Every structure is written in C-alpha cells, then in structure tokens.
Amino acid sequence: MFTGIIIATGRIGSIADRGGDLELGIDASGLDLARIAVGDSVCVQGVCLTVTRLDGARFCADVSRETLAKTTLGLLKSGSRVNLEPSLRAGDALGGHLVSGHVDAVGKLAAVAEEARSRRLQFELPEGLMRFVAPKGSICIDGVSLTVNEVEARRFGVNIIPHTYQVTTLGELVPGSHVNIEIDLIARYLERLLPTVVNTN
C-alpha cells in the first residue's frame, strides 16, 4: 500500500529482456535503500513492483507481460525518469490517499494551461472509468496523489503546483503523453458492493 506522495525520482539504468518479460534496473539514489529488502514493494511510476535485486544505489524489478500491456512501463527507455515511493509502514503519515499501485488504465494528457503559478492539466480516460472520477475526489497519476477539479465527458482536470511538477515527472508531460491512472480505491470497492446492497434491500 502507498499514499501517492513521491519520495524521490529515479532513472531507468537498465532494461533486460527476460523471455518476453522485462527486468528493470532503477537507479534510486534518492531512496534510502538500506530500508528496502528483496521482496519489498516499491511504487514505480504508479505501478507496484517487487524488488528482486539490490546493487548499491540501484534496485531491480521484474515486469510481467500483463503489466507491460496495461501500463506505460513498456514505453520507458534507459535514462527515463520515474516517480518512486516505498510501501507504507505502520505509523507513517498518510499524506495523500490510499494507493494500491494497481493501474486501472493508461490515460492521455489532452491539454495543459498555465494558471497563475500552477498548471491545469486535463486528462482523457477510457469511457468506462469516468464514472469513478468525482470532483474533489482523489486520483493517482503516475504514482502521484492528486485532487480532481472538474469532470466532463471523458476528461478530468487537476492542478499541479510548482513543487509537484519540480519533484515528480508530471512537469515533463506534454499533450499526448500517456500516464498510468489508478482510480480511488474506495470507488472501486463501492462498485462491487453496491449491487449486493441493492439486491438485499
């Protein structure tokens, strides 16, 4: 479990083919890898990955075909910058919202507008997911917890303050960029529970 508060950014140091899957080597000097062990989870660009090897300031993780097909990790190149967050520990501050690292869809940045010192970003989502997005609700974009400002048809907007676009990869996005989207965990479970509640009443 994660919170969507990015601790550091890293860079893809190596990409190795493993029989159709990939092994990513991620240079993560900004993370305290002394607190991370093989088998631990790290959220990489919004995707929960399991640490398989540690090598100095680098950790490695395997990426399955399913993950490559359903996220943007297959688009990464050597040197690509990625958002990083280690898994939440008991007693840690919950600064964002509960994030699982299980990507629901790949979205696309449709428009960027400067708004005072912030940037207003509008993203497009597959139609079937828009019902989970609510104004002033939470959403996770490339691992970053954000508040939804407005929702229209297949688009929703968020504001990015200067701090966020400086310390995450969101400041590098341009119209047409693809991003990993995770809808609010509560909305996902409500969809499963509501038909049961309706049928029992």
C-alpha positions as CSV (number, residue, x, y, z in Angstrom):
1,M,0.0,0.0,0.0
2,F,1.2,3.5,-0.9
3,T,0.0,7.1,-0.4
4,G,0.8,8.8,-3.7
5,I,3.4,11.1,-2.1
6,I,6.5,10.8,-4.2
7,I,9.7,10.3,-2.0
8,A,12.2,10.6,-4.9
9,T,12.6,10.2,-8.6
10,G,14.9,7.7,-10.1
11,R,16.1,6.8,-13.6
12,I,15.9,3.6,-15.6
13,G,19.5,2.3,-15.6
14,S,19.0,-0.9,-17.4
15,I,16.3,-2.8,-19.3
16,A,16.8,-6.5,-19.8
17,D,14.6,-9.0,-21.8
18,R,13.8,-12.0,-19.7
19,G,12.0,-14.3,-22.1
20,G,9.2,-11.9,-23.0
21,D,9.2,-10.2,-19.6
22,L,11.5,-7.3,-18.7
23,E,13.8,-6.7,-15.8
24,L,14.2,-3.0,-15.0
25,G,17.2,-1.7,-13.1
26,I,16.3,1.6,-11.4
27,D,18.9,4.0,-10.2
28,A,17.4,5.3,-7.0
29,S,20.0,7.3,-5.1
30,G,17.2,9.4,-3.6
31,L,15.7,6.5,-1.8
32,D,17.1,5.0,1.4
33,L,17.7,1.5,0.0
34,A,19.1,0.4,3.4
35,R,15.4,0.3,4.5
36,I,14.4,-1.8,1.4
37,A,14.9,-5.5,1.1
38,V,14.5,-8.0,-1.7
39,G,10.8,-8.9,-1.7
40,D,9.6,-5.4,-0.7
41,S,7.3,-3.4,-2.8
42,V,8.2,-0.1,-4.4
43,C,5.7,2.0,-6.5
44,V,7.4,2.9,-9.8
45,Q,5.6,5.5,-11.9
46,G,2.4,4.4,-10.2
47,V,3.0,0.6,-10.6
48,C,3.6,-1.6,-7.6
49,L,6.8,-3.7,-8.3
50,T,8.6,-6.2,-6.2
51,V,12.3,-5.7,-5.6
52,T,14.2,-8.7,-6.9
53,R,17.8,-7.5,-6.5
54,L,19.7,-4.7,-4.8
55,D,23.0,-3.4,-6.2
56,G,24.4,-0.2,-4.5
57,A,22.0,2.6,-5.3
58,R,20.1,0.5,-7.8
59,F,17.2,-1.9,-7.4
60,C,15.9,-4.3,-9.9
61,A,12.3,-5.5,-10.5
62,D,10.6,-7.8,-12.9
63,V,7.8,-6.5,-15.1
64,S,5.3,-9.2,-16.4
65,R,3.6,-9.2,-19.8
66,E,0.4,-8.2,-18.2
67,T,1.9,-5.2,-16.6
68,L,3.7,-4.2,-19.8
69,A,0.3,-4.4,-21.6
70,K,-1.7,-2.5,-19.1
71,T,0.7,0.3,-18.1
72,T,3.3,2.7,-19.6
73,L,6.3,0.8,-18.2
74,G,6.9,-0.8,-21.6
75,L,7.4,2.8,-23.0
76,L,10.3,3.5,-20.7
77,K,13.8,3.9,-22.1
78,S,17.2,3.9,-20.5
79,G,17.5,7.2,-18.7
80,S,13.8,7.7,-18.3
81,R,12.9,9.5,-15.1
82,V,10.4,7.7,-12.8
83,N,8.5,8.5,-9.7
84,L,9.3,6.4,-6.7
85,E,7.6,5.6,-3.4
86,P,8.4,2.8,-1.0
87,S,5.5,0.9,0.6
88,L,3.7,2.5,3.5
89,R,4.7,1.3,7.0
90,A,2.6,1.3,10.1
91,G,2.9,4.7,11.7
92,D,3.8,6.5,8.5
93,A,1.9,9.7,7.7
94,L,-0.9,9.3,5.1
95,G,-0.2,12.5,3.2
96,G,-2.1,11.6,0.0
97,H,-4.7,8.9,-0.2
98,L,-4.6,5.1,-0.2
99,V,-3.0,3.8,-3.4
100,S,-2.5,0.2,-4.3
101,G,-0.2,0.5,-7.2
102,H,-2.6,-1.5,-9.4
103,V,-3.1,0.6,-12.5
104,D,-6.7,0.8,-13.9
105,A,-5.9,2.3,-17.3
106,V,-3.5,4.3,-19.3
107,G,-4.8,7.8,-19.8
108,K,-3.6,10.6,-22.1
109,L,-2.8,14.2,-21.3
110,A,-5.2,16.2,-23.5
111,A,-4.3,19.8,-22.6
112,V,-2.1,22.0,-20.4
113,A,-2.8,25.5,-19.4
114,E,-0.8,27.9,-17.2
115,E,-2.9,29.1,-14.2
116,A,-1.0,31.7,-12.1
117,R,1.9,29.7,-10.7
118,S,0.2,26.3,-11.2
119,R,-0.6,24.3,-14.3
120,R,-4.1,22.9,-15.1
121,L,-3.8,19.5,-16.7
122,Q,-6.7,17.8,-18.5
123,F,-6.6,14.0,-19.0
124,E,-8.6,11.7,-21.1
125,L,-9.7,8.3,-19.7
126,P,-11.5,5.3,-21.3
127,E,-15.2,5.9,-21.0
128,G,-15.9,3.0,-18.7
129,L,-13.7,4.6,-15.9
130,M,-15.1,8.1,-15.9
131,R,-17.9,7.1,-13.5
132,F,-15.3,6.6,-10.8
133,V,-13.9,10.1,-11.1
134,A,-15.6,12.8,-9.0
135,P,-14.9,16.5,-8.5
136,K,-12.8,17.0,-5.3
137,G,-12.2,13.2,-5.2
138,S,-8.7,11.6,-5.3
139,I,-6.9,10.1,-8.3
140,C,-3.4,8.8,-8.8
141,I,-1.5,9.8,-11.9
142,D,1.9,8.1,-12.5
143,G,2.0,7.4,-8.7
144,V,1.1,11.0,-7.6
145,S,-1.9,11.6,-5.5
146,L,-4.0,14.4,-6.9
147,T,-7.3,16.1,-6.3
148,V,-9.8,16.2,-9.2
149,N,-11.0,19.7,-10.0
150,E,-13.6,19.1,-12.7
151,V,-15.1,16.2,-14.7
152,E,-16.6,16.5,-18.2
153,A,-17.5,13.6,-20.5
154,R,-14.2,11.6,-20.9
155,R,-11.9,14.3,-19.4
156,F,-11.0,15.4,-15.9
157,G,-8.7,18.2,-14.7
158,V,-6.2,18.6,-12.0
159,N,-4.0,21.4,-10.8
160,I,-0.2,20.9,-10.4
161,I,1.5,23.3,-8.0
162,P,5.2,24.2,-8.7
163,H,6.5,21.9,-6.0
164,T,4.8,18.9,-7.6
165,Y,6.0,19.5,-11.1
166,Q,9.5,20.1,-9.9
167,V,9.9,17.0,-7.7
168,T,7.9,14.5,-9.9
169,T,7.8,13.5,-13.5
170,L,4.5,15.4,-14.1
171,G,6.3,18.5,-15.0
172,E,7.7,16.7,-18.1
173,L,4.3,15.8,-19.5
174,V,3.2,17.4,-22.8
175,P,-0.1,17.0,-24.6
176,G,-0.3,13.4,-26.0
177,S,1.8,11.9,-23.1
178,H,0.5,8.7,-21.7
179,V,0.2,8.2,-18.0
180,N,-0.8,5.4,-15.5
181,I,-4.1,6.1,-13.8
182,E,-5.4,4.5,-10.6
183,I,-8.9,5.4,-9.6
184,D,-9.8,5.9,-5.9
185,L,-9.7,2.6,-4.1
186,I,-13.0,3.4,-2.3
187,A,-14.8,4.0,-5.5
188,R,-13.5,0.7,-6.9
189,Y,-14.9,-1.3,-3.9
190,L,-18.2,0.6,-3.8
191,E,-18.9,-0.5,-7.4
192,R,-18.5,-4.1,-6.3
193,L,-20.6,-3.7,-3.1
194,L,-23.5,-1.5,-4.3
195,P,-25.2,-4.2,-6.4
196,T,-25.1,-6.5,-3.4
197,V,-26.6,-3.9,-1.1
198,V,-29.4,-3.1,-3.7
199,N,-30.3,-6.7,-4.2
200,T,-30.5,-7.4,-0.4
201,N,-32.9,-4.5,0.3
